[in-house]
């Protein structure tokens, strides 16, 4: 990241925020969020039509100029036909952490925290919907990978924390439950592993009407008591 950004940061995970904190207009917020997600560089014309899809191109360009004028100094730099966001973005950092995790690198606990947040929750603009879905899947896959890699390394608090975050985000995702249960079994926490399995099996049966897969069942079969 460029040192010229200083301490300027844009956060889009868990909601939109800036550091230092800035008072932003509605149009300014949308433009800053757009560049944080789509950028850091973006075509001006495309940004205008993405942000204001229901107006004419001329009106979209005017709206974009107004949004730029309303933004605090130095956050966005016009560069001919493009716009450049001049700030560090937490989404870019989280994507890097996720890629590291998926490459089976043991990542730090504070870095994993970024993977516990979704992208701009509560935003329903057309331009952000696919980005939200893609990042959600990316972070869940990464949390599962952290759970497995950390368990293999004996870092059980990190493993179970990541596994719980994945299950919390996707309660019916069997690969997430399997990663968590495996970490609990490896840790020797068999009672909790069985409890997590039973809760998942009950919910799966209630909502979908199917049993858990054999891989998951096999992890806890020795610890399940038959119920009369």
MOHU-V936930 format. One record per pair of residues at least 4 apart in sequence whose C-alpha atoms are under 6 Angstrom apart, sorted by sequence separation. I is the first residue (numbers start at 1). J is the second residue. If there is no record, write none. Layout:
# MOHU-V936930
i;j
I;J
I;J
This chain:
# MOHU-V936930
i;j
12;16
24;28
34;38
35;39
46;50
47;51
48;52
49;53
79;83
101;105
132;136
135;139
146;150
151;155
156;160
157;161
160;164
164;168
167;171
174;178
178;182
185;189
200;204
204;208
205;209
214;218
217;221
11;16
24;29
35;40
78;83
100;105
150;155
151;156
184;189
185;190
205;210
11;17
77;83
10;17
11;18
77;84
10;18
52;60
76;84
151;159
9;18
76;85
150;159
167;176
184;193
9;19
76;86
166;176
8;19
49;60
75;86
201;212
48;60
147;159
181;193
48;61
119;132
147;162
48;64
147;163
163;180
143;162
94;114
143;166
115;139
140;166
194;220
144;176
151;183
44;81
44;82
178;216
28;67
43;82
27;67
42;82
102;142
42;83
101;142
41;83
28;71
41;84
102;145
40;84
98;142
101;145
40;85
101;146
9;87
11;89
8;87
9;88
10;89
11;90
9;89
5;86
5;87
14;117
13;117
14;118
13;118
15;120
13;119
14;120
12;119
13;120
12;120
